[in-house]
């Protein structure tokens, strides 16, 4: 272990209380996508305390720049800011949680973005202190609106980085409930799935429930689309390139039992690791839904903003994954770096990885005693705060390894 690696290790642990305090502050604020007013202000305030210049590529997106003043690699480290419109249970899986959203009935950090931002803030603090021992430029990127699929924050950051001349690598951490606390995965290749949205309105003709023959019932049409779609997926998609069929909602009509509505809406998503197969799945869906509607005397309207490929898969670069594994193994106990199955959730970080080589690191948070391990986007979801210093350490270690240590110091 080098002197720099040892200092990174010591500082990540010494700043444990700071990291936890940042996580709890952001957790309490819990603002929805593209509404991160207080969250972005808090993050920017902490970065300015470090003396780092900051910019706002988008309204609630913050980027801080650490320029060592020496030639070297350029690296972007990224975290996300937004919470979810998910009610927060006062308990996690083991009992009362250590902190709660100020609006637990409406919003909470049910995916771990509070932890992501807290870890990156502390990594920025450590790397700034060690700037005289580093080369190159490090960009600390805090992204708004990751959950929406609209990519407002992502596109703004990528545009800004391009204007600065681009970067050599990108890095992000995502806490993962299926991985034991204290374990990390930086496997090369596909790590999180791409996603295509489904949002179709079936238009029929309203009428009285006593005379369905005088109406055209869009609910029957929507219901018939589902088995037709399941059959089409089974027979038309490549079984070796899995695409999940995640239709989650059919909505139509009101509370009255005798009124046939004009419309019904189908919502959901498909997840995939092969982009071409994901695009094919969307074409198959539209063909099936349009054909079924025509057969039943209805018509369809596809929401072009929501019914499209929203994100590609996150694919870790082989060289960057090797650098990450070696850097992490140098500063953590044996067995910390492990493998994990591919995760079928989707992440806007795929847009970074499709632009620059990099790594999405999965940090395990499953701890039965602490009560963490509930599914992401779940009312019981919680983050094991004990792993936060590890996330800080590996973020700083990857940046130091990639940028290179200034050996003249």
C-alpha positions, 0 to 999 in steps of 0.5 A: 500500500502506498502512502497516498492509499494509506492516507485515503484509507485513514481519511475515509474512516476519520470522516465517517461522521461527516459522511453520515451527517451529509447522508442524513441531511439529504435524506431529510430534505428528500426532493423529487426529480427536477425539484432538488432546490434545497438538495442542490443548494446544500451540495453546492454549499459543501463543495464551496467550503472546499474552495472548489469552483462550481457550475450549474449545467442545469438548474439543479445540477451541480459540478465542482472542478478539482484541477491539480494544475498538473497534466494527467487524466481527466475523470468524472465522478458522479452521484444523483440527487433526487428522491422518489414519490414513495411513502416512507415507513417509520421502520426499516426491516429490523425496527425504527430507522435512524432518520426520516424524510421531512415529508414521509407521507409523500417523498423519501430516498427509497433508492439510495441517492442520499448515500450516493451524494454523501459519499461523493461529497466526502470523496471530494473533501478527501481528494481536495486535501490530497490535490498536491499528490494527484495529477489531472482534473477531477469533476464531481458531478451531482445530477438532478432528475435521475429517476425520471428518464428525461435525462435533464441532468445527464445531458447537461453534465455530458454537454458540459464535460464535452465543452471542457474537452471530455474526460478519460473515465467516469465512475459512479456507485450505486448501493445494492440491496441484494449484495451483503454489506461491505461487499463491492462489485466492479465486474466488467460488462453489462451490470444494469439493464436498459429500459423502454417505457410503455404508455399507451392510451386505448380509445374506445367509445363510452356507454352504459354498462347495461348495453355494451353492444352500443359502446366500444369498451377500451378496458376489454381491449387493454386486457386482451393486449396482455395475453397477445403480448405475452405470446408475441414475446415468447415467439418473436424475441430471442430467448438468449437475449432476455427482455422482461415484460413489465406491464404494471398498470391498466387504468380506465373508468371511474368508480361507477360500475355501470359506465363504460369509459372512453379510454384506458391506459396501459403503462409499464416497461421492458428491461434488456441488456441488448439494445437491439432486442429492446428496440425490437420488443418495443416494435413488437409491443406496438404492433400487438397493441395496434393490431388488437385495438383495430380488431376490437374497434378501438384505436391507440395513441402512443405517448412518444415522450414516455413510450420509447427506449429511455436508457441503454444498459450500463456496461462497465469497461474491461480496462476500467474495471480492472483498474478499479478492482486493483485499486480497491483490493489495495485498500480493503480486506481480502474478499471485499471485491466480489461478483454479483448477478446482473441487475435488471433495474435501470440507471441513467449512468448508462448515458455516461458509460455509452460516452466514456469508458468507466465503472458503475460500482455496486456497494452492498447494503444488505444487513439483517441486523441493521434492517437494510435489504428491502427492495429499492423503491420500497417503503421499507428501503434503508441504507446501512450507514456502516458501509458509507466510508467504504464507498468513500474510500473506493471512490477516492481510490479509483480517482487516485489510481486513474489520475495517477499519483504525483511522484514528485511529492 
